[in-house]
Amino acid sequence: MRRGVKARVHAADNQCGGTLCHVIDPVRSRAPSARFPGKGRTPHSQPRQVMISNGSAPQHAENKPGQTILIVDDTPQNLTILGELLQPYYRVRAANSGERALRAAGLQPRPDLILLDVMMPDMDGYAVMERLRADPVTRNIPVIFVTAMHGVESEEHGLELGAVDYITKPINPAIVLARVRTHLELKQARDRLSVENQWLEGEVARRMRENLLIQDLSVRALACLSEARDNETGLHIVRTQTYVELLARRLADHERFRDALAGDRLGMIVKAAPLHDLGKVGIPDGILLKPGKLTDEEFEIMKHHATIGADAIGKAMAQASASAGADAAESASRAFQFLGVAREIALGHHEKWDGSGYPQRLAGDDIPVSARLMALADVFDALMTRRVYKPPFSLEETTRIIRDGRGRHFDPDVVDAFMDCRDAFADIAVRLADPMPEDAEQAR
């Protein structure tokens, strides 16, 4: 090290209380250095100072534009050589120990590249590398090892730890500059790709949210259309959907229901629940709006709402599938899974566990899980709310009827799940209760 540079290093050391600090000051001009073999040396037009970081923010450092390189070496002369080589092109930060290097790596602006010596006291370059990779803040900073170790094993070890390159001492200035430039360009490309990927992920997420919102609104609009022709309020579909979700989440880990509720299936069942009475749009008003008990003949007609709703959904799926191109057939098939669940619920929510339900008189596990959940939710809401043909039942009476239907009307395990979350059912029934008849009349 030149005497003048060494004196300035010691002066900086004394000013910082024994710890060298700051970044390397700018150099207005430079000439080939005698430190590199075969190179001559001429005086500089302005003296240079080697400033070594102690992990605190730089003071009085020139706000030099461009990329930041952190050089780490316990030998001041090596820091001077690398600093003088790199400083004309980059913002250079230096540290003379592993601990200071870790602190400097966390400062803003973050280093774009680290040139790291291997053989250092207290904490060697390998240990520093492991700490850098363990910290989420610094794990993506590329590191080039700069060392006098020439063994293949040491180079392999450094690369295994995550280093991007390995430069041996004595350094060749042209090679150092070329490799630094290459890895900075690679980092720029990775950073740009990361930003673009984040934007794309955000855009995809935004459009998915929009599509899901459109789907939810479409489902609710269809459900409200069917409810508009009934004496029930729109709160019926909200309550029953919430009841279905309570049951589904309660049974999600049950061995009999785990597969049927796995992945996206549980969410599909919840979203499709409002369509359970879609088929009521095909029932004559004289039967649907009759303010009293239906006759046997009228009830037989009312039963058709299950197949009417299922057929409507099935036709919509068939028409969409036929209009989809061959390249969209696979994705369309996956998209129709939701409508398939909706069709299950519309067709099967009046089936009974003992096979006495309608329209297909299915029994036991032949009834889709989605329809079994909807069956209990629909009956609970029908019993707890006022209808034109009956007053609301109490929670105790409703619970007794559902418990009595265990193994006959309802899947026994679904009834058990209801009993486990009955208080939540009751809370929903109160919070989302229909308005009183006079309020409902004013609302109409």
TIKOL-5066 format. One line per field, with one value per residue (C-alpha): residue in three letters; x, y, z; residue number from 1; chain. Coordinates in nm, 2 decimals, always signed. Layout:
# residues N
rest ALA;...
x X;...
y Y;...
z Z;...
nr NUM;...
kette A;...
This chain:
# residues 444
rest MET;ARG;ARG;GLY;VAL;LYS;ALA;ARG;VAL;HIS;ALA;ALA;ASP;ASN;GLN;CYS;GLY;GLY;THR;LEU;CYS;HIS;VAL;ILE;ASP;PRO;VAL;ARG;SER;ARG;ALA;PRO;SER;ALA;ARG;PHE;PRO;GLY;LYS;GLY;ARG;THR;PRO;HIS;SER;GLN;PRO;ARG;GLN;VAL;MET;ILE;SER;ASN;GLY;SER;ALA;PRO;GLN;HIS;ALA;GLU;ASN;LYS;PRO;GLY;GLN;THR;ILE;LEU;ILE;VAL;ASP;ASP;THR;PRO;GLN;ASN;LEU;THR;ILE;LEU;GLY;GLU;LEU;LEU;GLN;PRO;TYR;TYR;ARG;VAL;ARG;ALA;ALA;ASN;SER;GLY;GLU;ARG;ALA;LEU;ARG;ALA;ALA;GLY;LEU;GLN;PRO;ARG;PRO;ASP;LEU;ILE;LEU;LEU;ASP;VAL;MET;MET;PRO;ASP;MET;ASP;GLY;TYR;ALA;VAL;MET;GLU;ARG;LEU;ARG;ALA;ASP;PRO;VAL;THR;ARG;ASN;ILE;PRO;VAL;ILE;PHE;VAL;THR;ALA;MET;HIS;GLY;VAL;GLU;SER;GLU;GLU;HIS;GLY;LEU;GLU;LEU;GLY;ALA;VAL;ASP;TYR;ILE;THR;LYS;PRO;ILE;ASN;PRO;ALA;ILE;VAL;LEU;ALA;ARG;VAL;ARG;THR;HIS;LEU;GLU;LEU;LYS;GLN;ALA;ARG;ASP;ARG;LEU;SER;VAL;GLU;ASN;GLN;TRP;LEU;GLU;GLY;GLU;VAL;ALA;ARG;ARG;MET;ARG;GLU;ASN;LEU;LEU;ILE;GLN;ASP;LEU;SER;VAL;ARG;ALA;LEU;ALA;CYS;LEU;SER;GLU;ALA;ARG;ASP;ASN;GLU;THR;GLY;LEU;HIS;ILE;VAL;ARG;THR;GLN;THR;TYR;VAL;GLU;LEU;LEU;ALA;ARG;ARG;LEU;ALA;ASP;HIS;GLU;ARG;PHE;ARG;ASP;ALA;LEU;ALA;GLY;ASP;ARG;LEU;GLY;MET;ILE;VAL;LYS;ALA;ALA;PRO;LEU;HIS;ASP;LEU;GLY;LYS;VAL;GLY;ILE;PRO;ASP;GLY;ILE;LEU;LEU;LYS;PRO;GLY;LYS;LEU;THR;ASP;GLU;GLU;PHE;GLU;ILE;MET;LYS;HIS;HIS;ALA;THR;ILE;GLY;ALA;ASP;ALA;ILE;GLY;LYS;ALA;MET;ALA;GLN;ALA;SER;ALA;SER;ALA;GLY;ALA;ASP;ALA;ALA;GLU;SER;ALA;SER;ARG;ALA;PHE;GLN;PHE;LEU;GLY;VAL;ALA;ARG;GLU;ILE;ALA;LEU;GLY;HIS;HIS;GLU;LYS;TRP;ASP;GLY;SER;GLY;TYR;PRO;GLN;ARG;LEU;ALA;GLY;ASP;ASP;ILE;PRO;VAL;SER;ALA;ARG;LEU;MET;ALA;LEU;ALA;ASP;VAL;PHE;ASP;ALA;LEU;MET;THR;ARG;ARG;VAL;TYR;LYS;PRO;PRO;PHE;SER;LEU;GLU;GLU;THR;THR;ARG;ILE;ILE;ARG;ASP;GLY;ARG;GLY;ARG;HIS;PHE;ASP;PRO;ASP;VAL;VAL;ASP;ALA;PHE;MET;ASP;CYS;ARG;ASP;ALA;PHE;ALA;ASP;ILE;ALA;VAL;ARG;LEU;ALA;ASP;PRO;MET;PRO;GLU;ASP;ALA;GLU;GLN;ALA;ARG
x +0.00;+0.13;+0.24;-0.01;-0.31;-0.20;-0.17;-0.52;-0.66;-0.51;-0.64;-0.99;-0.94;-0.86;-1.15;-1.40;-1.27;-1.08;-1.34;-1.29;-1.61;-1.78;-1.77;-1.49;-1.47;-1.50;-1.19;-1.18;-0.91;-0.71;-0.42;-0.31;-0.18;+0.16;-0.01;-0.12;+0.15;+0.28;+0.10;+0.27;+0.16;+0.12;+0.01;-0.36;-0.50;-0.68;-0.60;-0.82;-0.93;-1.03;-1.33;-1.44;-1.80;-1.87;-2.23;-2.36;-2.50;-2.24;-2.17;-2.07;-2.06;-2.11;-2.45;-2.30;-2.56;-2.55;-2.51;-2.36;-2.08;-1.97;-1.61;-1.51;-1.15;-0.95;-0.65;-0.66;-0.43;-0.67;-0.96;-0.77;-0.69;-1.04;-1.19;-0.97;-1.05;-1.43;-1.49;-1.49;-1.78;-1.98;-2.08;-1.84;-1.89;-1.61;-1.59;-1.29;-1.45;-1.74;-1.95;-1.92;-1.99;-2.32;-2.42;-2.31;-2.51;-2.83;-2.78;-2.97;-2.91;-2.87;-2.55;-2.61;-2.31;-2.07;-1.70;-1.61;-1.28;-1.26;-0.98;-1.06;-1.02;-1.32;-1.57;-1.45;-1.61;-1.80;-1.96;-2.05;-2.20;-2.42;-2.54;-2.62;-2.83;-3.01;-3.13;-3.43;-3.30;-2.97;-3.02;-3.07;-2.76;-2.51;-2.17;-1.83;-1.56;-1.22;-0.95;-0.59;-0.71;-0.66;-0.79;-1.08;-1.24;-1.26;-1.41;-1.67;-1.76;-1.81;-2.03;-2.23;-2.30;-2.45;-2.17;-2.22;-1.85;-1.49;-1.20;-0.84;-0.57;-0.37;-0.65;-0.65;-0.83;-0.99;-1.13;-1.26;-1.44;-1.58;-1.72;-1.86;-2.03;-2.17;-2.31;-2.46;-2.63;-2.76;-2.89;-3.06;-3.23;-3.34;-3.47;-3.65;-3.80;-3.90;-4.08;-4.26;-4.36;-4.49;-4.69;-4.82;-4.91;-5.09;-5.28;-5.38;-5.49;-5.69;-5.86;-5.93;-6.10;-6.30;-6.41;-6.50;-6.70;-6.88;-6.95;-7.07;-7.30;-7.43;-7.51;-7.68;-7.87;-8.01;-8.08;-8.26;-8.46;-8.60;-8.66;-8.84;-9.12;-9.15;-9.28;-8.94;-8.69;-8.35;-8.21;-8.30;-8.03;-7.77;-7.86;-7.87;-7.54;-7.38;-7.53;-7.38;-7.04;-7.05;-7.13;-6.87;-6.59;-6.69;-6.68;-6.37;-6.14;-6.39;-6.28;-6.62;-6.62;-6.25;-6.23;-6.56;-6.46;-6.09;-5.92;-6.16;-6.46;-6.56;-6.56;-6.76;-7.02;-7.06;-7.08;-7.33;-7.56;-7.78;-7.88;-8.05;-8.41;-8.33;-8.60;-8.88;-8.89;-9.06;-9.34;-9.68;-9.75;-10.08;-9.88;-9.56;-9.74;-10.03;-10.09;-10.16;-10.08;-10.04;-10.27;-10.11;-10.14;-9.99;-9.70;-9.62;-9.59;-9.38;-9.14;-9.05;-8.85;-8.55;-8.53;-8.62;-8.32;-8.08;-8.19;-8.14;-7.79;-7.72;-7.84;-7.62;-7.32;-7.40;-7.44;-7.13;-6.93;-7.06;-6.96;-6.61;-6.33;-6.13;-5.84;-6.06;-6.23;-6.00;-6.01;-6.39;-6.43;-6.25;-6.46;-6.78;-6.69;-6.87;-7.18;-7.16;-7.17;-7.46;-7.65;-7.59;-7.73;-8.04;-8.12;-8.05;-8.12;-8.46;-8.33;-8.34;-8.09;-8.34;-8.43;-8.78;-8.69;-8.73;-8.68;-8.45;-8.52;-8.15;-8.03;-7.72;-7.39;-7.55;-7.67;-7.39;-7.23;-7.32;-7.69;-7.67;-7.53;-7.79;-8.08;-8.01;-7.94;-8.27;-8.48;-8.33;-8.41;-8.76;-8.83;-8.68;-8.85;-9.20;-9.38;-9.72;-9.84;-9.67;-9.52;-9.15;-9.04;-8.82;-8.46;-8.54;-8.82;-8.62;-8.33;-8.56;-8.70;-8.35;-8.22;-8.53;-8.44;-8.09;-8.05;-8.38;-8.40;-8.04;-7.69;-7.61;-7.27;-7.42;-7.66;-7.37;-7.19;-7.50;-7.52;-7.16;-7.22;-7.58;-7.51;-7.35;-7.66;-7.88;-7.67;-7.70;-8.07;-8.10;-7.85;-8.00;-8.36;-8.64;-8.81;-9.14;-9.45;-9.54;-9.19;-9.18;-9.50;-9.37;-9.05;-9.26
y +0.00;+0.35;+0.55;+0.83;+0.59;+0.40;+0.72;+0.82;+0.48;+0.51;+0.87;+0.75;+0.46;+0.71;+0.94;+0.65;+0.53;+0.23;+0.14;+0.23;+0.36;+0.52;+0.44;+0.49;+0.85;+0.92;+0.93;+1.18;+1.00;+0.68;+0.51;+0.15;+0.03;-0.12;-0.36;-0.57;-0.76;-0.60;-0.27;+0.07;+0.34;+0.71;+0.97;+1.03;+1.38;+1.35;+1.14;+0.84;+0.72;+0.36;+0.38;+0.07;+0.02;-0.05;-0.13;+0.22;+0.44;+0.63;+0.99;+1.25;+0.99;+1.12;+1.03;+0.85;+0.71;+0.35;+0.01;-0.06;-0.31;-0.43;-0.54;-0.75;-0.82;-0.80;-0.66;-0.28;-0.31;-0.55;-0.32;-0.03;-0.23;-0.35;-0.01;+0.18;-0.06;-0.05;+0.30;+0.48;+0.26;+0.18;+0.30;+0.11;+0.01;-0.17;-0.38;-0.53;-0.81;-1.06;-0.89;-0.55;-0.70;-0.84;-0.50;-0.32;-0.57;-0.46;-0.09;+0.11;+0.11;-0.27;-0.40;-0.52;-0.75;-0.86;-0.94;-1.15;-1.27;-1.62;-1.62;-1.37;-1.39;-1.45;-1.51;-1.64;-1.58;-1.92;-1.83;-1.48;-1.65;-1.88;-1.58;-1.38;-1.67;-1.72;-1.36;-1.28;-0.93;-1.04;-1.39;-1.27;-1.06;-1.23;-1.31;-1.36;-1.51;-1.34;-1.55;-1.67;-2.03;-2.22;-2.56;-2.71;-2.82;-2.47;-2.34;-2.61;-2.54;-2.17;-2.25;-2.50;-2.23;-2.02;-1.80;-1.70;-1.69;-1.74;-1.51;-1.60;-1.37;-1.20;-1.05;-0.96;-0.62;-0.70;-1.03;-0.87;-0.59;-0.83;-1.08;-0.80;-0.65;-0.99;-1.07;-0.72;-0.75;-1.09;-0.94;-0.66;-0.92;-1.12;-0.81;-0.70;-1.04;-1.06;-0.72;-0.83;-1.16;-0.98;-0.75;-1.05;-1.24;-0.94;-0.89;-1.26;-1.24;-0.92;-1.08;-1.40;-1.19;-1.01;-1.34;-1.49;-1.17;-1.20;-1.57;-1.49;-1.21;-1.43;-1.71;-1.47;-1.31;-1.65;-1.74;-1.42;-1.47;-1.79;-1.64;-1.35;-1.58;-1.73;-1.59;-1.63;-1.33;-1.32;-1.38;-1.75;-1.81;-1.62;-1.82;-2.16;-2.09;-2.00;-2.31;-2.53;-2.37;-2.44;-2.80;-2.84;-2.70;-2.91;-3.22;-3.13;-3.36;-3.64;-3.96;-4.01;-3.65;-3.57;-3.66;-3.50;-3.17;-3.16;-2.89;-2.64;-2.87;-2.72;-2.37;-2.48;-2.64;-2.32;-2.10;-2.32;-2.35;-2.05;-2.23;-2.51;-2.39;-2.25;-2.48;-2.30;-2.06;-2.34;-2.40;-2.23;-1.93;-2.08;-2.36;-2.17;-1.88;-2.07;-1.93;-2.27;-2.64;-2.80;-3.08;-3.41;-3.33;-2.98;-3.13;-3.37;-3.07;-2.88;-3.18;-3.11;-2.80;-3.02;-3.17;-2.84;-2.67;-2.96;-2.98;-2.60;-2.62;-2.94;-2.77;-2.46;-2.69;-2.88;-2.57;-2.41;-2.73;-2.75;-2.39;-2.42;-2.49;-2.81;-2.63;-2.50;-2.83;-2.93;-2.59;-2.57;-2.91;-2.79;-2.47;-2.68;-2.85;-2.57;-2.61;-2.98;-2.92;-2.68;-2.94;-3.20;-2.97;-2.87;-3.23;-3.40;-3.16;-3.33;-3.68;-3.86;-4.09;-4.38;-4.35;-4.19;-3.86;-3.72;-3.70;-4.01;-4.18;-4.21;-4.35;-4.33;-4.26;-4.26;-3.90;-3.65;-3.50;-3.15;-3.24;-3.40;-3.08;-2.87;-3.10;-3.03;-2.65;-2.61;-2.80;-2.60;-2.27;-2.38;-2.48;-2.17;-1.91;-1.80;-1.94;-1.86;-2.20;-2.20;-1.99;-2.02;-2.31;-2.26;-2.37;-2.65;-2.79;-2.75;-2.93;-3.21;-3.26;-3.27;-3.51;-3.74;-3.74;-3.87;-4.19;-4.14;-3.80;-3.69;-3.85;-3.93;-3.77;-3.45;-3.43;-3.48;-3.20;-2.98;-3.06;-2.96;-2.61;-2.56;-2.24;-2.09;-2.19;-2.02;-1.70;-1.69;-1.74;-1.44;-1.21;-1.28;-1.31;-1.21;-0.87;-0.89;-0.93;-0.56;-0.45;-0.70;-0.56;-0.21;-0.32;-0.47
z +0.00;-0.08;+0.22;+0.15;+0.12;+0.43;+0.63;+0.52;+0.62;+0.97;+1.00;+0.92;+1.17;+1.44;+1.35;+1.38;+1.72;+1.59;+1.33;+0.97;+0.81;+0.51;+0.14;-0.10;-0.23;-0.60;-0.82;-1.10;-1.30;-1.27;-1.44;-1.45;-1.11;-1.04;-0.80;-1.10;-1.29;-1.60;-1.53;-1.49;-1.24;-1.28;-1.01;-0.97;-1.02;-0.69;-0.38;-0.30;+0.04;+0.14;+0.38;+0.55;+0.68;+1.04;+0.97;+1.03;+0.76;+0.55;+0.65;+0.39;+0.11;-0.24;-0.37;-0.67;-0.91;-1.03;-0.87;-0.53;-0.47;-0.12;-0.10;+0.21;+0.30;+0.63;+0.45;+0.38;+0.08;-0.09;-0.02;-0.17;-0.48;-0.54;-0.44;-0.68;-0.96;-0.92;-0.79;-1.13;-1.24;-0.93;-0.58;-0.36;+0.00;+0.20;+0.52;+0.68;+0.88;+0.85;+1.11;+0.95;+0.61;+0.74;+0.88;+0.56;+0.35;+0.53;+0.47;+0.21;-0.07;-0.06;-0.24;-0.59;-0.56;-0.29;-0.34;-0.04;+0.08;+0.22;+0.47;+0.74;+1.12;+1.36;+1.08;+0.75;+0.41;+0.42;+0.75;+0.62;+0.31;+0.52;+0.73;+0.41;+0.27;+0.60;+0.61;+0.38;+0.34;+0.19;+0.05;-0.31;-0.32;-0.56;-0.40;-0.57;-0.36;-0.40;-0.24;-0.26;-0.21;-0.54;-0.44;-0.63;-0.31;-0.17;-0.50;-0.50;-0.14;-0.21;-0.50;-0.30;-0.04;-0.32;-0.46;-0.82;-0.91;-0.78;-0.84;-0.73;-0.61;-0.74;-0.94;-1.30;-1.33;-1.67;-1.55;-1.23;-1.42;-1.67;-1.42;-1.20;-1.50;-1.61;-1.27;-1.22;-1.56;-1.45;-1.13;-1.32;-1.54;-1.24;-1.06;-1.37;-1.42;-1.05;-1.08;-1.39;-1.23;-0.93;-1.16;-1.36;-1.04;-0.91;-1.24;-1.25;-0.89;-0.97;-1.27;-1.07;-0.80;-1.07;-1.22;-0.88;-0.80;-1.13;-1.06;-0.71;-0.84;-1.12;-0.88;-0.64;-0.91;-1.03;-0.67;-0.61;-0.93;-0.79;-0.45;-0.61;-0.72;-0.37;-0.05;+0.11;+0.14;-0.01;+0.34;+0.31;+0.05;+0.27;+0.58;+0.41;+0.24;+0.58;+0.74;+0.46;+0.52;+0.89;+0.83;+0.55;+0.76;+1.06;+0.85;+0.63;+0.83;+0.89;+0.72;+0.54;+0.40;+0.36;-0.01;-0.10;+0.07;-0.04;-0.23;-0.40;-0.36;-0.02;-0.16;-0.47;-0.25;-0.04;-0.35;-0.53;-0.23;-0.32;-0.64;-0.46;-0.54;-0.88;-1.03;-0.85;-1.15;-1.33;-1.07;-1.14;-0.92;-0.80;-0.63;-0.54;-0.38;-0.23;+0.13;+0.28;+0.27;-0.07;-0.18;-0.28;-0.65;-0.59;-0.39;-0.67;-0.90;-0.65;-0.64;-1.00;-0.90;-0.81;-1.16;-1.33;-1.16;-1.23;-1.60;-1.65;-1.51;-1.72;-2.04;-1.97;-1.93;-2.25;-2.45;-2.32;-2.38;-2.74;-2.81;-2.67;-2.91;-2.90;-2.74;-2.46;-2.39;-2.10;-1.93;-1.98;-1.82;-1.51;-1.51;-1.52;-1.19;-1.01;-1.21;-1.16;-0.78;-0.83;-1.02;-0.75;-0.49;-0.70;-0.78;-0.45;-0.16;-0.10;-0.10;+0.24;+0.40;+0.42;+0.05;+0.10;-0.05;-0.41;-0.71;-0.74;-0.41;-0.34;-0.01;+0.21;+0.05;-0.29;-0.21;-0.29;+0.01;-0.12;-0.12;+0.22;+0.37;+0.19;+0.30;+0.67;+0.62;+0.42;+0.67;+0.97;+0.80;+0.70;+1.06;+1.22;+1.00;+0.94;+0.64;+0.50;+0.62;+0.97;+1.25;+1.32;+1.54;+1.85;+1.84;+2.08;+1.87;+1.55;+1.72;+1.83;+1.48;+1.32;+1.59;+1.53;+1.16;+1.22;+1.01;+0.85;+0.68;+0.74;+0.73;+1.10;+1.08;+0.94;+1.23;+1.47;+1.30;+1.34;+1.71;+1.75;+1.60;+1.68;+1.87;+1.56;+1.36;+1.62;+1.60;+1.23;+1.25;+1.48;+1.29;+0.95;+1.06;+0.81;+0.88;+1.06;+0.83;+0.85;+0.77;+0.48;+0.35;+0.35;+0.18;-0.10
nr 1;2;3;4;5;6;7;8;9;10;11;12;13;14;15;16;17;18;19;20;21;22;23;24;25;26;27;28;29;30;31;32;33;34;35;36;37;38;39;40;41;42;43;44;45;46;47;48;49;50;51;52;53;54;55;56;57;58;59;60;61;62;63;64;65;66;67;68;69;70;71;72;73;74;75;76;77;78;79;80;81;82;83;84;85;86;87;88;89;90;91;92;93;94;95;96;97;98;99;100;101;102;103;104;105;106;107;108;109;110;111;112;113;114;115;116;117;118;119;120;121;122;123;124;125;126;127;128;129;130;131;132;133;134;135;136;137;138;139;140;141;142;143;144;145;146;147;148;149;150;151;152;153;154;155;156;157;158;159;160;161;162;163;164;165;166;167;168;169;170;171;172;173;174;175;176;177;178;179;180;181;182;183;184;185;186;187;188;189;190;191;192;193;194;195;196;197;198;199;200;201;202;203;204;205;206;207;208;209;210;211;212;213;214;215;216;217;218;219;220;221;222;223;224;225;226;227;228;229;230;231;232;233;234;235;236;237;238;239;240;241;242;243;244;245;246;247;248;249;250;251;252;253;254;255;256;257;258;259;260;261;262;263;264;265;266;267;268;269;270;271;272;273;274;275;276;277;278;279;280;281;282;283;284;285;286;287;288;289;290;291;292;293;294;295;296;297;298;299;300;301;302;303;304;305;306;307;308;309;310;311;312;313;314;315;316;317;318;319;320;321;322;323;324;325;326;327;328;329;330;331;332;333;334;335;336;337;338;339;340;341;342;343;344;345;346;347;348;349;350;351;352;353;354;355;356;357;358;359;360;361;362;363;364;365;366;367;368;369;370;371;372;373;374;375;376;377;378;379;380;381;382;383;384;385;386;387;388;389;390;391;392;393;394;395;396;397;398;399;400;401;402;403;404;405;406;407;408;409;410;411;412;413;414;415;416;417;418;419;420;421;422;423;424;425;426;427;428;429;430;431;432;433;434;435;436;437;438;439;440;441;442;443;444
kette A;A;A;A;A;A;A;A;A;A;A;A;A;A;A;A;A;A;A;A;A;A;A;A;A;A;A;A;A;A;A;A;A;A;A;A;A;A;A;A;A;A;A;A;A;A;A;A;A;A;A;A;A;A;A;A;A;A;A;A;A;A;A;A;A;A;A;A;A;A;A;A;A;A;A;A;A;A;A;A;A;A;A;A;A;A;A;A;A;A;A;A;A;A;A;A;A;A;A;A;A;A;A;A;A;A;A;A;A;A;A;A;A;A;A;A;A;A;A;A;A;A;A;A;A;A;A;A;A;A;A;A;A;A;A;A;A;A;A;A;A;A;A;A;A;A;A;A;A;A;A;A;A;A;A;A;A;A;A;A;A;A;A;A;A;A;A;A;A;A;A;A;A;A;A;A;A;A;A;A;A;A;A;A;A;A;A;A;A;A;A;A;A;A;A;A;A;A;A;A;A;A;A;A;A;A;A;A;A;A;A;A;A;A;A;A;A;A;A;A;A;A;A;A;A;A;A;A;A;A;A;A;A;A;A;A;A;A;A;A;A;A;A;A;A;A;A;A;A;A;A;A;A;A;A;A;A;A;A;A;A;A;A;A;A;A;A;A;A;A;A;A;A;A;A;A;A;A;A;A;A;A;A;A;A;A;A;A;A;A;A;A;A;A;A;A;A;A;A;A;A;A;A;A;A;A;A;A;A;A;A;A;A;A;A;A;A;A;A;A;A;A;A;A;A;A;A;A;A;A;A;A;A;A;A;A;A;A;A;A;A;A;A;A;A;A;A;A;A;A;A;A;A;A;A;A;A;A;A;A;A;A;A;A;A;A;A;A;A;A;A;A;A;A;A;A;A;A;A;A;A;A;A;A;A;A;A;A;A;A;A;A;A;A;A;A;A;A;A;A;A;A;A;A;A;A;A;A;A;A;A;A;A;A;A;A;A;A;A;A;A;A;A;A;A;A;A;A;A;A;A;A;A;A;A;A;A;A;A;A;A;A;A;A
